[in-house]
């Protein structure tokens, strides 16, 4: 029997919650539930199940549907899998959050077990079971074949991750790539959420180990016919970037990704430095570091201008390690303005507010966002 279906049928698994459901069906749910739990917030911290600590909040019975309407999200990364449970409604409170190692080196089947185990442990810790889950992944789920592709976690490529998880869990699983989850999260509750006037078109940009992007229009993800809407990282930028793993040459990713910039600095000096170190060296006057950052600024301007000319977004939110280079929000914007086909650049280019949390929040929001366009 699928995991979630099994949990829902097994009253012994959650005696209090199951009894509450039983009484609720008879019209006595609120009264019985309040006799068992404080009307205020009851909180606990617990560990175990092989993951980091989790902070769980028991739901109030005032809104009994919260038990099933909570938003469940999972961020499947190369080194960790993070899960979150959000209360329903705008600005939903974080009810639970937990991380475990991905252990992708042990193969695809093991990763499925890790995801299943994390879900089971969060159900056990919170006493809540999901109606559906959202998941952010590296790579893209091909809408025509149902197979994941373009993932830097090679064990996921050419696998029907969505179908395999739905078969195991017995509930709908919404899957989008991590850049789309970033765009959705920053649009709903991050950097783009509080801007006035409210933006209609948000481009979520990842500049990190890789380069990617996601598009949100009127609060909905735009996925596209091939599932690649927003994937600007493999557009051509300049031949100086050299070969890309995708088989092409001069892609945006070969110039603007963190590893590409670190390689450029190493080609000038013979020294290995992280991008963060290169940025600090540039600020202290290191000539070769300044050349590297100047290269970043110049090609950032050209690459972002291409996005703006094609999409004309109201806001661009830059996630990833490269997005932490502060000069992008001054000189980088000035450089982009040179190549935008407009008399002035009105698009706001801003850092993220949710940081590393954007992926898992965006995954949770997939449950109410529904099938992307």
GUTI-801671 format. One record per residue (C-alpha): residue number from 1; residue in one letter; x, y, z. Coordinates in Angstrom, 3 decimals, padded with zeros to 6 digits. Example, Ala and Ser with C-alpha at 12.3 -4.5 7.8 and 13.67 -1.06 7.14 Angstrom:
BEGIN
+-----+------+----------+----------+----------+
| seq | type |       xx |       yy |       zz |
+-----+------+----------+----------+----------+
|   1 |    A |  012.300 | -004.500 |  007.800 |
|   2 |    S |  013.670 | -001.060 |  007.140 |
+-----+------+----------+----------+----------+
***
This chain:
BEGIN
+-----+------+----------+----------+----------+
| seq | type |       xx |       yy |       zz |
+-----+------+----------+----------+----------+
|   1 |    X |  000.000 |  000.000 |  000.000 |
|   2 |    X |  001.352 |  003.530 | -000.794 |
|   3 |    X |  002.962 |  005.263 |  002.178 |
|   4 |    X |  000.458 |  008.090 |  002.691 |
|   5 |    X | -002.570 |  005.884 |  002.075 |
|   6 |    X | -001.225 |  003.452 |  004.658 |
|   7 |    X | -000.808 |  006.246 |  007.191 |
|   8 |    X | -004.345 |  007.483 |  006.654 |
|   9 |    X | -005.839 |  004.045 |  007.195 |
|  10 |    X | -003.773 |  003.171 |  010.255 |
|  11 |    X | -005.459 |  004.696 |  013.308 |
|  12 |    X | -002.861 |  003.138 |  015.597 |
|  13 |    X | -000.159 |  005.143 |  013.845 |
|  14 |    X | -001.663 |  008.464 |  014.990 |
|  15 |    X | -004.184 |  007.645 |  017.727 |
|  16 |    X | -004.877 |  011.265 |  018.665 |
|  17 |    X | -005.120 |  012.622 |  015.149 |
|  18 |    X | -007.122 |  009.658 |  013.918 |
|  19 |    X | -009.545 |  009.945 |  016.829 |
|  20 |    X | -009.884 |  013.659 |  016.088 |
|  21 |    X | -010.763 |  012.848 |  012.476 |
|  22 |    X | -013.274 |  010.251 |  013.572 |
|  23 |    X | -015.004 |  012.653 |  015.948 |
|  24 |    X | -014.825 |  015.488 |  013.433 |
|  25 |    X | -016.822 |  013.413 |  010.971 |
|  26 |    X | -019.514 |  013.129 |  013.655 |
|  27 |    X | -019.571 |  016.874 |  014.234 |
|  28 |    X | -017.678 |  016.639 |  017.538 |
|  29 |    X | -014.184 |  017.265 |  016.207 |
|  30 |    X | -013.547 |  020.699 |  017.638 |
|  31 |    X | -014.794 |  019.928 |  021.106 |
|  32 |    X | -012.847 |  016.647 |  021.407 |
|  33 |    X | -009.672 |  018.104 |  019.934 |
|  34 |    X | -009.662 |  021.000 |  022.400 |
|  35 |    X | -009.981 |  018.549 |  025.263 |
|  36 |    X | -006.671 |  016.997 |  024.168 |
|  37 |    X | -004.645 |  020.023 |  023.112 |
|  38 |    X | -004.174 |  023.521 |  024.438 |
|  39 |    X | -005.996 |  026.131 |  022.338 |
|  40 |    X | -002.652 |  027.936 |  022.080 |
|  41 |    X |  000.372 |  026.708 |  020.168 |
|  42 |    X |  002.005 |  023.573 |  021.496 |
|  43 |    X |  005.590 |  023.256 |  020.281 |
|  44 |    X |  008.225 |  020.597 |  020.573 |
|  45 |    X |  011.670 |  019.911 |  019.218 |
|  46 |    X |  012.684 |  016.416 |  018.334 |
|  47 |    X |  015.531 |  014.678 |  016.585 |
|  48 |    X |  016.075 |  011.330 |  015.021 |
|  49 |    X |  015.185 |  009.557 |  011.787 |
|  50 |    X |  018.707 |  010.323 |  010.575 |
|  51 |    X |  018.136 |  014.046 |  010.029 |
|  52 |    X |  018.660 |  017.451 |  011.567 |
|  53 |    X |  016.379 |  018.701 |  014.323 |
|  54 |    X |  012.808 |  019.491 |  013.423 |
|  55 |    X |  010.497 |  022.058 |  014.976 |
|  56 |    X |  006.918 |  020.862 |  014.838 |
|  57 |    X |  003.761 |  022.788 |  015.689 |
|  58 |    X |  000.549 |  020.954 |  016.483 |
|  59 |    X | -002.299 |  022.329 |  014.378 |
|  60 |    X | -005.188 |  024.137 |  015.993 |
|  61 |    X | -008.545 |  022.480 |  015.698 |
|  62 |    X | -010.161 |  025.847 |  014.927 |
|  63 |    X | -009.257 |  025.176 |  011.322 |
|  64 |    X | -009.390 |  021.404 |  011.163 |
|  65 |    X | -008.829 |  021.360 |  007.404 |
|  66 |    X | -005.327 |  022.655 |  008.062 |
|  67 |    X | -004.321 |  019.077 |  008.840 |
|  68 |    X | -004.828 |  018.063 |  005.214 |
|  69 |    X | -004.467 |  021.458 |  003.497 |
|  70 |    X | -000.923 |  022.101 |  004.691 |
|  71 |    X |  001.663 |  022.649 |  001.961 |
|  72 |    X |  004.433 |  020.047 |  001.823 |
|  73 |    X |  007.624 |  020.804 | -000.067 |
|  74 |    X |  010.877 |  018.936 | -000.660 |
|  75 |    X |  014.109 |  020.302 | -002.103 |
|  76 |    X |  016.128 |  017.473 | -003.654 |
|  77 |    X |  019.745 |  018.606 | -003.814 |
|  78 |    X |  023.008 |  016.937 | -004.648 |
|  79 |    X |  024.038 |  016.614 | -000.992 |
|  80 |    X |  020.850 |  017.072 |  001.039 |
|  81 |    X |  017.093 |  016.637 |  000.866 |
|  82 |    X |  015.091 |  019.215 |  002.786 |
|  83 |    X |  011.431 |  018.941 |  003.690 |
|  84 |    X |  009.036 |  021.596 |  004.946 |
|  85 |    X |  005.394 |  021.788 |  006.041 |
|  86 |    X |  003.628 |  025.150 |  005.778 |
|  87 |    X |  000.248 |  026.133 |  007.164 |
|  88 |    X | -002.264 |  026.882 |  004.388 |
|  89 |    X | -003.076 |  030.408 |  003.353 |
|  90 |    X | -000.958 |  033.473 |  002.540 |
|  91 |    X |  002.243 |  033.722 |  004.572 |
|  92 |    X |  001.758 |  030.209 |  005.935 |
|  93 |    X |  003.647 |  029.488 |  009.151 |
|  94 |    X |  006.436 |  026.911 |  009.066 |
|  95 |    X |  005.068 |  023.927 |  010.990 |
|  96 |    X |  007.999 |  021.564 |  010.436 |
|  97 |    X |  011.329 |  021.485 |  008.650 |
|  98 |    X |  013.965 |  018.788 |  008.352 |
|  99 |    X |  017.071 |  017.837 |  006.347 |
| 100 |    X |  018.721 |  014.514 |  005.614 |
| 101 |    X |  021.650 |  013.572 |  003.334 |
| 102 |    X |  020.780 |  012.675 | -000.257 |
| 103 |    X |  023.437 |  009.932 | -000.567 |
| 104 |    X |  023.095 |  009.997 | -004.334 |
| 105 |    X |  026.289 |  007.984 | -004.717 |
| 106 |    X |  024.262 |  004.971 | -003.562 |
| 107 |    X |  022.027 |  005.175 | -006.610 |
| 108 |    X |  018.584 |  006.230 | -007.759 |
| 109 |    X |  016.689 |  003.596 | -005.785 |
| 110 |    X |  018.373 |  004.697 | -002.570 |
| 111 |    X |  017.434 |  008.336 | -003.213 |
| 112 |    X |  013.784 |  007.285 | -003.575 |
| 113 |    X |  014.070 |  005.529 | -000.216 |
| 114 |    X |  015.594 |  008.654 |  001.336 |
| 115 |    X |  012.714 |  010.805 |  000.110 |
| 116 |    X |  010.157 |  008.279 |  001.326 |
| 117 |    X |  011.893 |  007.978 |  004.692 |
| 118 |    X |  011.985 |  011.745 |  005.169 |
| 119 |    X |  008.284 |  012.026 |  004.394 |
| 120 |    X |  007.443 |  009.201 |  006.783 |
| 121 |    X |  009.480 |  010.727 |  009.584 |
| 122 |    X |  007.872 |  014.156 |  009.144 |
| 123 |    X |  004.415 |  012.590 |  009.163 |
| 124 |    X |  005.331 |  010.771 |  012.374 |
| 125 |    X |  006.778 |  013.900 |  013.983 |
| 126 |    X |  003.887 |  016.231 |  013.134 |
| 127 |    X |  000.852 |  013.961 |  013.034 |
| 128 |    X | -000.095 |  015.469 |  009.680 |
| 129 |    X | -000.285 |  013.646 |  006.354 |
| 130 |    X | -000.194 |  015.410 |  002.973 |
| 131 |    X | -002.734 |  015.386 |  000.147 |
| 132 |    X |  000.104 |  016.124 | -002.293 |
| 133 |    X |  003.731 |  017.218 | -002.224 |
| 134 |    X |  005.832 |  019.594 | -004.291 |
| 135 |    X |  009.458 |  018.889 | -005.122 |
| 136 |    X |  012.285 |  020.973 | -006.523 |
| 137 |    X |  015.012 |  019.098 | -008.370 |
| 138 |    X |  018.150 |  019.792 | -010.334 |
| 139 |    X |  017.262 |  019.249 | -013.972 |
| 140 |    X |  013.958 |  019.381 | -015.818 |
| 141 |    X |  011.082 |  016.927 | -016.057 |
| 142 |    X |  010.399 |  016.468 | -019.770 |
| 143 |    X |  006.630 |  016.996 | -020.201 |
| 144 |    X |  006.546 |  014.674 | -023.240 |
| 145 |    X |  008.442 |  011.673 | -021.833 |
| 146 |    X |  008.020 |  012.120 | -018.081 |
| 147 |    X |  011.777 |  011.585 | -017.646 |
| 148 |    X |  014.149 |  013.898 | -015.795 |
| 149 |    X |  016.985 |  015.357 | -017.848 |
| 150 |    X |  019.731 |  017.958 | -017.592 |
| 151 |    X |  020.460 |  017.192 | -013.947 |
| 152 |    X |  023.981 |  017.538 | -012.577 |
| 153 |    X |  022.990 |  014.684 | -010.248 |
| 154 |    X |  023.554 |  012.030 | -012.887 |
| 155 |    X |  021.631 |  009.294 | -011.051 |
| 156 |    X |  018.392 |  011.231 | -011.677 |
| 157 |    X |  018.749 |  011.624 | -015.437 |
| 158 |    X |  016.446 |  009.593 | -017.705 |
| 159 |    X |  014.407 |  008.462 | -014.685 |
| 160 |    X |  010.605 |  008.816 | -014.243 |
| 161 |    X |  011.023 |  010.480 | -010.844 |
| 162 |    X |  007.492 |  011.866 | -010.763 |
| 163 |    X |  005.809 |  008.528 | -011.568 |
| 164 |    X |  008.058 |  006.559 | -009.237 |
| 165 |    X |  007.296 |  008.840 | -006.295 |
| 166 |    X |  003.561 |  008.891 | -006.966 |
| 167 |    X |  003.545 |  005.077 | -007.100 |
| 168 |    X |  005.374 |  004.895 | -003.779 |
| 169 |    X |  003.444 |  007.609 | -001.951 |
| 170 |    X | -000.034 |  007.259 | -003.434 |
| 171 |    X | -000.528 |  011.039 | -003.749 |
| 172 |    X |  000.119 |  013.636 | -006.482 |
| 173 |    X |  003.718 |  014.868 | -006.708 |
| 174 |    X |  004.413 |  018.230 | -008.377 |
| 175 |    X |  007.976 |  018.460 | -009.669 |
| 176 |    X |  009.786 |  021.537 | -010.987 |
| 177 |    X |  013.435 |  022.415 | -011.322 |
| 178 |    X |  015.145 |  024.397 | -008.605 |
| 179 |    X |  015.227 |  027.644 | -010.593 |
| 180 |    X |  011.439 |  027.545 | -011.035 |
| 181 |    X |  011.038 |  026.946 | -007.306 |
| 182 |    X |  013.267 |  029.942 | -006.599 |
| 183 |    X |  011.178 |  032.123 | -008.903 |
| 184 |    X |  007.899 |  031.003 | -007.337 |
| 185 |    X |  009.129 |  031.421 | -003.755 |
| 186 |    X |  010.634 |  034.872 | -004.269 |
| 187 |    X |  007.501 |  035.917 | -006.135 |
| 188 |    X |  005.102 |  034.752 | -003.414 |
| 189 |    X |  006.941 |  035.519 | -000.196 |
| 190 |    X |  010.412 |  036.830 | -001.005 |
| 191 |    X |  012.100 |  039.774 | -002.704 |
| 192 |    X |  009.368 |  040.378 | -005.292 |
| 193 |    X |  006.418 |  039.972 | -002.937 |
| 194 |    X |  006.553 |  043.362 | -001.232 |
| 195 |    X |  007.355 |  045.542 | -004.225 |
| 196 |    X |  004.994 |  048.278 | -005.353 |
| 197 |    X |  003.486 |  048.274 | -007.842 |
| 198 |    X |  003.107 |  044.516 | -007.608 |
| 199 |    X |  005.134 |  042.819 | -010.357 |
| 200 |    X |  003.298 |  040.747 | -012.950 |
| 201 |    X |  006.384 |  039.097 | -014.474 |
| 202 |    X |  009.199 |  037.811 | -012.233 |
| 203 |    X |  012.357 |  036.162 | -013.507 |
| 204 |    X |  014.149 |  034.047 | -010.894 |
| 205 |    X |  017.782 |  033.706 | -011.886 |
| 206 |    X |  020.264 |  031.197 | -010.472 |
| 207 |    X |  023.924 |  032.153 | -010.788 |
| 208 |    X |  025.877 |  029.540 | -008.898 |
| 209 |    X |  027.547 |  026.240 | -009.712 |
| 210 |    X |  025.281 |  026.313 | -012.747 |
| 211 |    X |  023.131 |  028.980 | -014.395 |
| 212 |    X |  019.367 |  028.674 | -014.754 |
| 213 |    X |  016.144 |  030.603 | -014.502 |
| 214 |    X |  012.419 |  030.407 | -013.892 |
| 215 |    X |  009.502 |  032.596 | -014.956 |
| 216 |    X |  006.405 |  033.528 | -012.946 |
| 217 |    X |  003.587 |  035.413 | -014.688 |
| 218 |    X |  000.628 |  036.637 | -012.634 |
| 219 |    X |  001.596 |  034.268 | -009.832 |
| 220 |    X |  001.815 |  031.193 | -012.074 |
| 221 |    X |  004.901 |  029.356 | -013.238 |
| 222 |    X |  005.526 |  029.390 | -016.971 |
| 223 |    X |  007.067 |  026.033 | -017.833 |
| 224 |    X |  006.725 |  025.935 | -021.617 |
| 225 |    X |  006.276 |  023.281 | -024.287 |
| 226 |    X |  009.613 |  021.603 | -023.541 |
| 227 |    X |  009.649 |  022.396 | -019.817 |
| 228 |    X |  012.635 |  024.717 | -020.322 |
| 229 |    X |  011.122 |  028.206 | -020.068 |
| 230 |    X |  013.673 |  030.503 | -018.443 |
| 231 |    X |  016.691 |  028.249 | -019.041 |
| 232 |    X |  018.977 |  031.035 | -020.188 |
| 233 |    X |  022.143 |  029.302 | -018.930 |
| 234 |    X |  022.628 |  027.450 | -022.214 |
| 235 |    X |  022.045 |  030.367 | -024.536 |
| 236 |    X |  025.142 |  031.431 | -026.423 |
| 237 |    X |  027.005 |  034.345 | -024.835 |
| 238 |    X |  030.621 |  034.381 | -026.021 |
| 239 |    X |  033.044 |  031.888 | -027.562 |
| 240 |    X |  035.629 |  032.714 | -024.893 |
| 241 |    X |  033.649 |  030.577 | -022.461 |
| 242 |    X |  034.853 |  027.446 | -024.242 |
| 243 |    X |  033.158 |  024.030 | -024.299 |
| 244 |    X |  030.103 |  023.378 | -022.147 |
| 245 |    X |  029.040 |  020.020 | -020.747 |
| 246 |    X |  025.846 |  020.329 | -022.803 |
| 247 |    X |  027.900 |  019.795 | -025.961 |
| 248 |    X |  027.833 |  023.394 | -027.125 |
| 249 |    X |  030.387 |  026.154 | -026.663 |
| 250 |    X |  030.256 |  029.637 | -025.185 |
| 251 |    X |  027.089 |  029.144 | -023.132 |
| 252 |    X |  026.185 |  031.679 | -020.447 |
| 253 |    X |  027.088 |  029.038 | -017.870 |
| 254 |    X |  030.644 |  028.738 | -019.204 |
| 255 |    X |  031.225 |  032.421 | -018.395 |
| 256 |    X |  028.966 |  033.485 | -015.516 |
| 257 |    X |  028.872 |  030.412 | -013.269 |
| 258 |    X |  030.983 |  030.357 | -010.115 |
| 259 |    X |  033.314 |  027.592 | -011.370 |
| 260 |    X |  033.795 |  029.425 | -014.694 |
| 261 |    X |  034.844 |  032.628 | -012.942 |
| 262 |    X |  037.178 |  030.715 | -010.635 |
| 263 |    X |  038.755 |  029.025 | -013.668 |
| 264 |    X |  039.260 |  032.413 | -015.298 |
| 265 |    X |  041.090 |  033.769 | -012.257 |
| 266 |    X |  043.213 |  030.620 | -012.118 |
| 267 |    X |  044.112 |  031.039 | -015.810 |
| 268 |    X |  045.464 |  034.513 | -015.001 |
| 269 |    X |  047.350 |  033.646 | -011.820 |
| 270 |    X |  047.807 |  029.907 | -011.524 |
| 271 |    X |  046.168 |  030.144 | -008.078 |
| 272 |    X |  042.977 |  028.455 | -006.932 |
| 273 |    X |  040.592 |  030.796 | -005.161 |
| 274 |    X |  036.862 |  030.664 | -004.489 |
| 275 |    X |  034.716 |  033.336 | -006.091 |
| 276 |    X |  034.131 |  034.843 | -002.660 |
| 277 |    X |  037.887 |  035.149 | -002.202 |
| 278 |    X |  038.322 |  036.589 | -005.703 |
| 279 |    X |  035.655 |  039.193 | -004.943 |
| 280 |    X |  037.445 |  040.221 | -001.738 |
| 281 |    X |  040.804 |  040.355 | -003.536 |
| 282 |    X |  039.239 |  042.601 | -006.169 |
| 283 |    X |  038.040 |  045.002 | -003.498 |
| 284 |    X |  041.542 |  045.102 | -001.987 |
| 285 |    X |  043.115 |  046.020 | -005.320 |
| 286 |    X |  044.339 |  042.697 | -006.765 |
| 287 |    X |  044.629 |  043.413 | -010.504 |
| 288 |    X |  043.820 |  039.900 | -011.731 |
| 289 |    X |  040.850 |  039.623 | -009.385 |
| 290 |    X |  039.604 |  042.949 | -010.727 |
| 291 |    X |  039.928 |  041.624 | -014.283 |
| 292 |    X |  037.837 |  038.594 | -013.281 |
| 293 |    X |  035.110 |  040.692 | -011.682 |
| 294 |    X |  035.137 |  043.076 | -014.644 |
| 295 |    X |  034.594 |  040.081 | -016.916 |
| 296 |    X |  031.670 |  039.027 | -014.715 |
| 297 |    X |  030.101 |  042.492 | -014.848 |
| 298 |    X |  030.533 |  042.894 | -018.627 |
| 299 |    X |  029.036 |  039.552 | -019.588 |
| 300 |    X |  026.385 |  039.710 | -016.880 |
| 301 |    X |  025.157 |  042.905 | -018.518 |
| 302 |    X |  025.034 |  041.334 | -021.969 |
| 303 |    X |  023.408 |  038.119 | -020.779 |
| 304 |    X |  020.772 |  039.775 | -018.597 |
| 305 |    X |  019.935 |  042.282 | -021.336 |
| 306 |    X |  019.073 |  039.353 | -023.602 |
| 307 |    X |  016.634 |  038.083 | -020.966 |
| 308 |    X |  015.085 |  041.533 | -020.537 |
| 309 |    X |  014.757 |  042.119 | -024.297 |
| 310 |    X |  012.961 |  038.793 | -024.739 |
| 311 |    X |  010.856 |  038.593 | -021.575 |
| 312 |    X |  010.675 |  042.215 | -020.313 |
| 313 |    X |  010.177 |  041.222 | -016.656 |
| 314 |    X |  009.207 |  043.643 | -013.895 |
| 315 |    X |  011.706 |  042.082 | -011.486 |
| 316 |    X |  014.754 |  039.841 | -011.703 |
| 317 |    X |  015.788 |  038.065 | -008.482 |
| 318 |    X |  019.325 |  036.666 | -008.485 |
| 319 |    X |  019.966 |  033.552 | -006.400 |
| 320 |    X |  023.118 |  031.469 | -006.077 |
| 321 |    X |  026.645 |  032.224 | -004.931 |
| 322 |    X |  027.509 |  034.556 | -007.824 |
| 323 |    X |  024.453 |  036.627 | -006.926 |
| 324 |    X |  026.192 |  037.546 | -003.671 |
| 325 |    X |  028.770 |  039.648 | -005.548 |
| 326 |    X |  027.450 |  043.077 | -004.597 |
| 327 |    X |  028.827 |  044.928 | -007.609 |
| 328 |    X |  026.209 |  043.210 | -009.802 |
| 329 |    X |  023.546 |  045.444 | -008.235 |
| 330 |    X |  025.351 |  048.624 | -009.262 |
| 331 |    X |  027.818 |  048.259 | -012.133 |
| 332 |    X |  026.109 |  045.095 | -013.347 |
| 333 |    X |  022.795 |  046.913 | -013.739 |
| 334 |    X |  024.533 |  049.829 | -015.466 |
| 335 |    X |  026.125 |  047.378 | -017.902 |
| 336 |    X |  022.798 |  045.692 | -018.645 |
| 337 |    X |  021.223 |  049.075 | -019.416 |
| 338 |    X |  023.676 |  049.528 | -022.319 |
| 339 |    X |  022.195 |  046.543 | -024.172 |
| 340 |    X |  018.494 |  046.799 | -023.328 |
| 341 |    X |  016.321 |  047.817 | -026.278 |
| 342 |    X |  014.622 |  050.625 | -024.373 |
| 343 |    X |  015.482 |  054.245 | -023.522 |
| 344 |    X |  015.847 |  053.331 | -019.842 |
| 345 |    X |  016.066 |  050.210 | -017.685 |
| 346 |    X |  013.034 |  050.044 | -015.383 |
| 347 |    X |  013.339 |  046.349 | -014.533 |
| 348 |    X |  014.362 |  045.963 | -010.896 |
| 349 |    X |  017.283 |  043.592 | -010.339 |
| 350 |    X |  017.455 |  042.518 | -006.693 |
| 351 |    X |  019.063 |  039.908 | -004.415 |
| 352 |    X |  016.859 |  037.182 | -002.919 |
| 353 |    X |  015.282 |  037.439 |  000.508 |
| 354 |    X |  014.811 |  033.724 |  001.166 |
| 355 |    X |  018.402 |  032.653 |  000.458 |
| 356 |    X |  018.948 |  028.899 |  000.548 |
| 357 |    X |  015.345 |  028.437 |  001.714 |
| 358 |    X |  013.829 |  029.541 | -001.599 |
| 359 |    X |  013.935 |  026.059 | -003.129 |
| 360 |    X |  011.984 |  024.292 | -000.416 |
| 361 |    X |  009.430 |  027.120 | -000.021 |
| 362 |    X |  008.883 |  027.192 | -003.770 |
| 363 |    X |  008.418 |  023.429 | -003.787 |
| 364 |    X |  005.703 |  023.753 | -001.135 |
| 365 |    X |  003.946 |  026.462 | -003.152 |
| 366 |    X |  003.741 |  024.084 | -006.129 |
| 367 |    X |  000.843 |  022.393 | -004.337 |
| 368 |    X | -001.386 |  025.436 | -004.759 |
| 369 |    X |  000.234 |  026.684 | -007.966 |
| 370 |    X | -000.950 |  023.567 | -009.771 |
| 371 |    X |  000.194 |  022.494 | -013.198 |
| 372 |    X |  002.461 |  025.168 | -014.704 |
| 373 |    X |  001.498 |  026.688 | -018.043 |
+-----+------+----------+----------+----------+
***
